[in-house]
């Protein structure tokens, strides 16, 4: 159950509910009036006016000198929802000797009025509660999410020898389902069999409802269903919804067809809603349209639940236009409808329209706020999500663990350590620190905000009794993301050995991502085999991750093979393959996949176009004209607004092919203020093309923007140092130091015998350091004999020339290359991964190494793959 901070005020949902019945007549006031003087046997509460005719004279008020009068008033209190009248009857009943029928009726009346505590107080005073009273009270507590009290009452009833009936069984099974009490449910199931109540359709339906709540209990649902003597629509609905919950969508469709065809049942709104959820879950849009048509045929086109389910279907499988048409045609809308529209617009990336819908909502609740906040996170608007959360707190809205998880994810997006610490403090202060879901999100936030030390503390304090699979997965990915591949692999192996990590589709996807980041193909292949054995290979998300893993590990043939066997591909599948070709600098192949994607009718997303634009930087021929046409047609042909990333990528293409002036002109003509990433892309091309004239202007623009990342300063410093302007270079680096920015330390690693061997510049921590350093000196000497000359311009320190050469000799990439040559067989390729761009001197060095060793060296750096063979590199010296 979700932990909740109770709000100071709750939003009203008047538009969701029908108008209340007219207020009850003030019968309760009669009880406080003095008795009129009368000689009649029956004392009237109010004297009837004698002047009125027989036809206009009102009915005499109830008489309170017997139990029947109180029972009549009690019925009126329920009819008119008058709690005060019920309390008045209760007070009057105390004047009479205990009447079992009246007291039991009071219990039921209080239940119907929603006054559970009053009902329980009356119940406690009963000397002989009836079966109906017990059953009603158990049902009342179950419906009000007080399952534990309902179970206590059931146990008391059994202890007092009161035998349950079918209504009691339905009530107690509902209570077990609400608090997820499966063990007691089994016992109640056995009691129902013993007492012969399993023949009751209602009891059997309640049992299936209980089992359907638990993952892995679908077999019990089918067993009860198959043994039912008589089924109703609710029976079929329970089975279908249980199948949908387990993700068995085809089976759900099959039961739906059998229900309508062989058994001739008429589907109701619950059936249609469940089947529409199956269509949404299986991405089967055509089947969803068929179910929609069936709903119209049976007159459910105006049903609120059906239409809400349809919005979810069209959001996932249709277009934003379909969703809008459906929404505008709905005769009735509730808070769920409006919230679904917010989610729909956010799914399509239309953040402003989602905010507009939120502002227009007649009434809002915490779920509406949560949907908007989650949408902001989904669209990378972390700061807006944090501001919305602050608004929720200030307005005193109900905060659930979902609210906290969303704002924690927002902090992960903005990656600000200070904000993340404040949110963590808020969670702990208000008691969410012990919530497993929130705590897992906090740990992931610490990882994404670079607070690995705090993340490790939380990880080591994680309670053993809680499912730790998600936490282990977060830590594994966190180590990989924060440049700690050794720890990542070590943790994964420990988890597999101890069995503390559940290998579900989420975990598989995360681990495959980590393998791709590390270039650890051996473990990636093991995960692939595990997915084949366990059936997770049918999960599209897992397959997409396998494609990406093989591509990042340098095995494009493996990535293409997996892609070719996927029966139904989504946009992520196509993106993964295109990204692989771009990573390998295979521009023509990437554009060929893009052509296939268009021919298949798959709508690209913003990532697709970013990758395709990048592919034009790696073609053998100058295809800038084609790239320009694609970039300029993004709005008209694909309804995608170019972002700063698209501009930066296109600038990179123009700069790569020598169109630096056009790139600069395009940036200056942008209708919005260009971000630092766009200018940085041009500066990088100026560095490669050695165009210091344009580079100086670009550097001025960047420094004026006061960038908050070290990469910009390093790039400008490199440009100045490459042109021999050491004074300017040192000024930039000094400015960087004063601002507290630190360069991400260069790290290179190699996978050998299922272990990660990492190296930093001038690193002497490896257990084979002596052999590596001795081998590197020999290698360096042989390369120099072949014509290699060290390029000391890549040493960004103003030191003596011999010191610069010493710095260059022991760069991390050279250490990793030497270790790879020492530890692999003759003729075998050496595979290296580097966390940042390889420097120009190391790049030249490796070309010579490929000549003298007659070995292929495959290096993956931040720009992509470099394949060194016979003194040439696949990047053609443009990286």
N, C-alpha and C positions, 0 to 999 in steps of 0.2 A: 504493500500500500504506500502511496505517496505521502511524504512528509509535507505538511501544509502550514504556512504562516497565515493565521486567520486575518482577514481584512478588517479594516476599520469600517468600511462600508462595502456593500455588495452591489454590483450592477443589477438593475432590474431588467426583466425580459418580458415586458408587458405585451410586446408585439407577437411573442411566440405563443401565447396562450389565449383561449377564448375568454370572453368577458365573464366575470363572476356572476352567479345568480343574484337576484335582488336580496338585500339584507333581510335577515330573519325578523319576524315581528317580535317585539320586545316582551316575549313571554317571561324571560328571566326576571323582569321587574315585578311581575305579579307576586313572586314569592316573598317580596319584602313588604308588601302592603298589609296593613292591619285587617283583620277579619271583620267584615261588616256585620252589624247586628242583624240577625235573621232568626225567625222561628221555624224555618224549614229544616228538614232533617239534613239536607245537603247544604253546606256552607259555601256560597258563591264567592269567588274572589272579587268580582266587580258586579255591582247591581246593574241589571239590564234596564235601559231607559224605557219607561212605559209608554212614552209618547210616540215611539216608532211603530210602524205597521209591522205586521207579521212577515211581510216580504222583505222589508229593509232592515229588520232587526238583525244585528250580528250574532254569530254563534256564541253560545255561552263559553266562557273560558274553562279550561280543564279544572277538574276537582282534585284537590290534593290530600284527601283523607283516605286514599287507598293506593296500593302499589301500582295498579293499572294506570292511574293518572300520571304517576312519575314516569312510567314506561312510555306513555304517549309523549310527554314532554322530552324525554330522552331521544325518541325517534325524530322529533322536530329539531332538536339540537344538531343531529347528524344531517338531516335533510337540508338545513339552512347554514351548516358549518358554524354554528354558534357555540363556541367553547365556553362562554360565560354561562349559558343556559345549562350546559352539561354539568358544570361545576356547581351551579345552584341546585340542580336535581341531586347531585351527590351529597351536598350539604343537607338537603331535606331528608334524604334517605337515612341519614344517621339517626333521625328521630324515631324511626321504626325499628322493630326487631330485625335482625339480619334475615334478609330474603335472598336466597341463593340465586334465583332467577334475575332479580334486579341487579345484584352485585356483578354477576357475570355479564349482564347487558351493559353495565357501566364500563367494564373492562373493554368490551367490544366498541362501545361508543368513543371512548378515549382513543382507542387505536385508530378508528376511522377519522378522527379529528387530528391525528398526528401527535397526540400528547402521550408519548410512550411512558414517560416517568410517572404520570398520573395513573396510567393504566396499570403499571407495575405495582404502584402503591395499593390500589384497590385489590389487585390480585393477591398481594401479600396478606390482606385482611380476610381473604376467603377461607373458610374452613373446609370447603369441598368444591374446588374448581372443577368445572366440567371439561370434557374432552374438547369441545368447541372452543372454550376459553384458552386452554393450553395451545391448541393448534393455531388459533388466531394470533396469540401473543408471540409464539415462535415465528410465525410468518411475518408479523409486524417488525420484529427485531431484525429478521433476515433482510427484509426490504430496505431497512434504514441503515444497512451496512454495520449492524451490531451482531455479527454472526456468533461471536463468543457467548453473548447473553442468550441467544436463541438456543445454542447447544446446551447451556446450563439448564435452561427450562426443560429441554427435552429429557435430560438426565434426571431431573427432579420428577417429571411426569412418570418416567419408567420406574423410578424408585418407589413412587406412591402407588404403583400397580395399575395406572391408567393405560389402557391399551391404545396404541395409535391407530388412526384410520388413514385413508389414502391422502386426505388433506394434510395430515400431520407429516406423512412421509415426504410429500412435495415440499412442505415448509422447511423441514430439517435438511433435505438434500440441497435446497436453494441456499441455506445458510452455509453448508459445507462448501458449495461452489464459490460463494462470495469470499470466504476467508481461505480458500484453497486447502481444505482439510480433507485430503484424499483417504487417509487411513480410516477416519471415522466414516467416510462415505462408503468404504468397503464393508464396514460393519453394518451400516444401515441397509446396504444392498442385501446382505445375508439375512437380516431380520425381515426385510420385505418378502424375500423368497420363502422364509419359514412361515410367515403369516399369510401367504397367498396373495399379496398385494402387487406382485410383479405383473399380474394380468391386467392391472389398471393402466390405461394408456397414459394418464397423467403422471403416474409414478415412474413409468418407463421413460417418459420424456424428460422428467427431472433427473433421472439417473444418467441419461445420455448427455444432458446439459452439464452435469458435474464432470463426467469423464472428458468431455470435449474441452474443458478448461486446461487440461494437463497435456503437455507435449509428450508424445509417446504412448498415450492412452487411447489412441484411435481404435485399437482392437477391441477394447471394452465397449466402445460406442457401437461398433458393428455387431458385436455379440448380442447386446441388448436389443438392437434394432431387428436383427434377424429372428429373434425369439418372440417378438411382439405378435400377439394374436390379432390385434386391431391397431392400425396406425391412423393418425390424422395429419393434417398439414404441418403442424408443429413438429411431429416426428421427423418428417422429411426435411424440414428446415434445419433441425438440429444436426442431422447427419451432413447435410450440404455445407452448413457453416463450419462444422468441425473439419471437413475436408479442405475447405478454403483456408482455414487457420493453419493447417499443416502444409499448405502449399501444393496440395494434390488437386490441381485445377481441372485436369482432364477427367478425373474420377468424379469431381463435383458436377461437371457438365453431364456426365453419363447418368448420374442419379437424378439430375434435373429432367433429362429426357424420359427416363423410366417413370418418374413421378407423373409427368404430364401425359405420357403415352399409354403405358400398360395399366397404370392404376387410376388414370383419369382424374387426378386431383387438380384442383384449380389453384394456381400459384397465388400467394398473397404478396403484400409489399415486402415482407421479410424475405421471402424466397427470392424475389427479383433483386433485392438489394444485395443478398449474399452472392448470387450468380454474377451480378455486375462487378462485385469485388474480385471474383475469380477471373473475369475477363480483363480487369485492370492488372491483376497480379501476373497473368500470363501474357500480357501485351497483345491479346487477341482482339483487335479492334473490330474486325468483321463480325465475330461472334457477339461482341458487345452491342453492335448495331442491331443484330437479330433479336437479342434480348430486349433492347429498347423498343423495337417494333412490336414484340409480344406484349410488353407492358402497355403499350397504347391500345392494342386489340382488346385487352381485358379491362380497360378503363382505369389504368393506374398512371396515366400520363400526368395527372395533377397531384399525385401523391408526393408528399414532402420527402419522405425517406428515400424513395426511388429516385427522385430528381437530385437529391444530394449525392447519392451513389453515382448517378450519371455524370455529375460535375467532376467527380474523382476520375471516372473512366476517360472522359474527353480531355481532362487535364494531362493524363499520362500518355494517351494514345492518339488524341486528336489535335486540333489546332485551337489557338486562343479564340478564334472566331466562333467555333462550335460551342465553346464554353459560354461565351458572352450571349449568344442566341438563346441557349438553354436557360441561362440565368434570367434574362429579360422576359422569357415566356412563362416563368413560374408564377402561378397564381398566389401561392403562399410561400413565404421565406421565413426562416428562423435564424438564430444566431449561428447554427452550423452551416447554413447556406452561405451567409456572408463570409464566414471564416474560410470555407472551401474556396470562395472566389479570391480571397487574399492569397491563399496557398497556390491557386491556379496561376495568377499573375506572377507570383514569385517564381514558379516553376518555369515560366516562359521568359523570365528575366525582365519583366515589366514592373520594376520596383515602384516607379512613380504612380502607376495605376493601382497597384496594391495598396499604397498609402492612401490614395484617393478613396478607394472602397472602404478602407478602415475608418477614415474620417466621416464617411457618409452613413456608417452603420447606425441604425436607430438606437440600439443598445449594445454595449460591449461587455465582455467578461474576460476573465484571465486567459481563457483559451484563445480568444481573439488576439490578445496581446502576445501570447506565446507564438501564435502562427506568424504574426508580423515579425517578431524578433527572430524566429527560426528562418524566415524568408530572407531577412537582412543577412544573416550568417551564410545562407546558401548562395547569395549573390556577392559575397565578399565585402559587405557593408558592415564591418565589425563595429565601427565607431557609432553608427546609427543604432545598432542593436544595444550597445551599452547605454546610450542616452534614453532609449525606450525603457530599458530596465529601471533606470533611475526614476523615470516618470511613474512606472508601476509602483515603486516603493513609496514615492511621495504621495500618490493617490490612495495608498493603503489597500491596493489590490491583493488578492490571494496569490501567494507565491508557492508554486509546487516545485518538485525536483526537476521537472522539465524546464521551468522558468530559469532555475539556477544553471542547469546544464547548457541552456542556450546562451546565457550571458558569459558563461565560462568559455564556450566555443568562440564567442565574439572576441574575448580577450586573446584567445589563441590566434585569431586572424590578425589582430592589430599587433600582436607580438610585443606588447609593452610590459616589461617586468613590473613596473610600479603599479599599473592598473591591475595586473593579475594578482599582486599581493593584497591590494585593497579588496578585491572580490573574494579572495580566499578568506580574508579576515571576516568579511560579512557572512560568509557561509558558516564559518565556525561559530561566530557570535550568536547566530539565530538557530543553531542546533542542526544544521545540515551537514556538519562535518562527519557525522557517523552514518550518513546515507551512502550506501554502496555506489549507487549510480552517480551521485554528485562527486563523491570522492574519486571515482575513476576519471571523471571529466577534469577534476582539479589536477590530478597527476598528469594527464595528457596536456593540460594547459601549461604546467610548469615545464614540460619537455619542449613544447613549441615556443615558449618564451625564453628558452635558453637557461632555465633554472634547473639544470640536471642534478645539482647537489640536493635541492629541495625534493625533486622527484624521487631520487634514490632513498631519501629519508622516509617519504610516504610509502614507497614500495616495500622497504624492509619492515615497516610497521603494519603492513596490510594483514587483516585478520585471516587466519587460516581457514576459518569456517565459511568464509565468503568465497564465491566463485572468483578465482583470481585469473582466469584465462584472458579476460579483456585487459587486465592490468599488465600481465606478462607481455601481451602483444604490444601494448603501448610502449612499454620500456624497450622492447626489442627494436621497434621502429624508431624510438627516440634516440637510442644509441647510434643507429645507422644514420639518422638525420643530423646528429650533432657531431659527426666525424669520429665515432668510436666503434668502428666495425668489429674489432676484437671482442668487445663486451657484448655486442649484439649477437654474434655467432655463439659465444660462450653461453649466453642466457638461453638461446634457442635449444642448444644441445642439452642443457641442464633440465629444461622444461620437458623435453621429449623423454629424457631418462627417468625423471620423477613422475611423469604423467600429469603434470600440473597445468598443461595447456590443452584445452579442448580444440581439436582441429576441425572447426566448422568452417563454413564458407568465408566468414569474416576474417578469421584467423589465417586461413590459407591465403586470402588476398593480401593481407598485411605482410605475411612472411615472404610471399613472392615479391612484393614490392621492395622489401629489405634486401632480398637476394639480388634483385635487379640493381639496386643502388650500390651494392658491394661488388657486383660482377661475379657472384658466387654461384656459378652454374651447377656445380655438383649437388648442392643442397636444393637448388631450384628444381633439378630433375627429380630428386627424391620426393619433393612436394607434388610434382606433376604425377608421379607414379601413385602416390597416396590418393590424389584426387581421382585417378582412374579406378582404383580399387574400391573407394568408398562412394562413388557415384557423384561426387562434387564436380566432376568434370562436365556435368550437364548444366552447372550454374554458369550463366553468361559472364558474371563478374569475375569468377575464377578463371575462365578461359581468356578473358581480356587481359588479366594479370599475367597469365602464362605467356601470352604473345609479347607483352612488354618486358617480361623477365628475360626471355630468350634474346630479344633485340638488344637490351642493355648489356647482356653478357657477351655480345659479339656474334651470336648465332642467328643470323637473319633467316637462314634456311629453316631452322626450327620454328621461328616466328611465323613464317609464311605457311608452313605445314599446318600449324594449329589453326591459323586463320581460315585456311581452305576447307577444314572439316567442320567449322561452326555452321549449324543448320540455319539459324536465324541470327543475323548480326545486327547490332545497334550502332549508333554513331561512335560510341567509345571503341568498338572493335575496329572500325575503319581508322579512327584517329591513332590507335595503338600501332597499327601497321605503317601508316604514313610517318608517324613519329620515329619509328625504327629506321626507316629508310633515310630520313633527314639526319638522324643521329649518326648513321654510317656514311653521310655525305653522298647518298645515291639519289640525286635530284630527279633524274629521268624516271627511275623506278617509283619514286614518291608521286610524281605527276601522273604516272600510268595508273596507280591505285586510285588517285583522285578522279580520273576519268571513269574508271569502273564504278566508283561510288556514285557519281552523277548518273551514269547509265542505269544503275540499280534503283534510282529514284530516292535515294537516302538524302534527307535534308541535312546539310552541314550545320554545325554550330560554330560559335566564335573560336573555339580551339582548332577546329578543322581548318578554317581559313588562315589562322595564324601559322599553322604547320605548312600549308600549301604555299603561302607567300615565302616562308623560309626556304622551301625546297628550291626556289629559283636561284638561290645563292650557290647551289651545288650542282647545277647543270653543266654539261660540257660546252654547250652553246649559249650565247648571250640571248636570253629570252625575256629581257627586261620589258619589252613591249607587251608581251602576254601577261606578265606580272602586274604591270601598270593597269591594264584593262581589268584584271581581276580585282585589284585594290579599289579602283574607282567604281566598280559595279557592285560592291558589297551591299550597299543600301537597296539598290533597285532590284538586283537579281536574287538576293538571299535575305533581305530584310534584317541585316545585321549591321549595327552601327560600329564603325571602326573605333577601336580603343587605342590608348597610348601604346599598347603592346603591338597592335597591327602597324601603327605608324613606325615604331622602332624597327620592326622586322622589315618593312618595305625600305626604310632608310638603309638598313644593312644590305639589302639586295642592290640598291642603287650604288652604294659605296663600294660594294664588292666588284661591280663591273665598271667602276671608274667614274660614275656620274655624281661626284661629290657636290658640284655646284647645284645640280638639280635637287639633290637631297636637302642642301642647306636652304634653298629657295622654298621648297615645299614646307619645311618646318616653320619658316618665318610667315608663311601664308595660312597656317592652321587657324581655324576659326576659334579654337579653344587654346588656352595657354599650354604649350607643350611641356610634358613632364620631363624630369631629369633623364629618365630612361631613353627618351627619344634623342636628346642631345648626346647622351653617352654612346648610343649606337653609331652616330656620325663620328664622334671622336675616335672610337675604336677603328673605324674604317680609315680615318685620317692617319692613325698610327701605322696601320698595315701599308697604306699607300705612301707613307712618309710625306704627307702633305701638311707641313707645319703652318702654312699660311691660313688655311681654313681651320686647322686644328687650334690655333691661337684664339680665333674668334669664338669657336665652340667652347673652349676652356673658360673664356670670360663669362659666357652665358651660364655655364654650369656653376662656377664659383659664386656668381651673383645670386643663384638660387639657394645657396647655403645647404648643399646636400647633407643628409644625415647618415650616409653610408660610406665606409672606407673605400669601396671599389672605385668611386668617382675620383677621389684624390689620388689613388694609386695610378689610375689610367692617365690622368693629367701629368703626374710625376714621370711616368714612363715616356710620355710624349716629349717632355722637356729633356730628359736624360738621353733619349735616343738621338736628339739633335745637338747634344753636347752642352746644353744650357743647365749646368749643374747647380748654379746659384738658384735659378727659378725652381728647379726640381726640389732642392732642399727646403726652399721656402714653403712649397706646397706640403711637404711631409711634416714640417714643423707645425704648420697650421692644423694638420691632421692630428698630431700629437696633443696639441693644446686643447682640441675639442674632445679628447679622450677616445678617439677612434683607434682601433687596433686592427691590423691586417689579419685576415684569417690565415693561420699558419699553413704553409704548403705541406701536404701529406700525400705520399704515394704508397700503395700497397699491392701485394701480389698474393694470389691464392696458391698454396702448395700443400699437397697431402691433406686437404680439407681443413687447413688452418690459414688464418689471415696474418701475413707478415707485413707490418707497417713500418714506414721510414719517414723521418723528418730530415730537414737539411742538417748536415754534420751530426747525424744521429749515431750514437754509439751504444744504444741500449740492446740491440739484437745480440743474441747469444753467439752468432757467427760473425761478429763485427770485424774481427781481424782478417778473416778470409775475404769478406766483402771489400774491405778497404784495400787489401793487397791486390785483389782481382781488378778493382776499379782503376788502380794506378797502371796496371799492365794494359787494361783496355784503353785508357786515356792515351798512353804512349803509342799503342798500335794505331789509334785513330789519327793521332798527330802525324805519324809516318805516312798515313794515307791522304793527308792534306787538311785535316781538321784544325781550325784555329779558334781558340776561345774568344767569344764576344763579350768583353767585360762591360759593355754598355748596359747589360742586364743586371749588373750589380748596383743597386740603388743606394750605395753608401759611398761617401767621399773618403776613400782610403787608398793606400798605396796599391800600385798595379799588381804586385805579387800577392797581396791579400785578396784582391778581387778574383784572381785566378784560383786561389785556394777556396774561396766561397763557392765559385762556380763548380769546382770539381766534385764537391760533396752535396750537390742538390739532391733532394729526395728521389726524383725520377731516375737519376743515374744510379743511386744506391739500389733501388728496386730492380732496375734493369740488370745490374751486375748479379744480384742475388738470383734472379730468374735464370740467367745464363748458367750460373754455377749449379743450380738444382734441377735443371731439365735436361732431357736427352738431346744429343746432337741432332740437329734438323727440326726439332720441335719448336713451335712458335712460343714466344714469351708474351704473356698477357699482363698488363699493368693498368691500374686505375689511379687517377690523380684527382684530388678534390677541387683544384682550381686549374686555370689555363696553364699549360706547359710553357716554360719560357723559351725564347728563341734559341738560346745557346744549347739547352737540352734537346731541343728539336733537331738542331744540326748534328749534335753528338749522336743521336740515335740513327740518323741516316747513315753515318759512317759506320756505326756498330753493325747495322744490317749488311754492310758490304764485307767487313773483315770477318764476321762470324758466319756469313751466309745463312743467317736466321731471319725469320719474319718476327717483327715486334709489333704487337697490337696494343696501343695505348689509348685509353679513354680518358679525356679530360673534360672540363666544363663546356668545351665547344663541340664535343663529339668524338668520334673515333679517328685515330691516326694509324694507318697501316704502313709501317716502314718496310720496304722491300727493295733490295738492290740499290740502296742509296736514294730512293724516291719515297715521298709520302703521299698518301691518298688525298690529303688536304690541299696539295699543290702549293704549299707554303702560304695559304690564306686561312688563318684561324683566329 
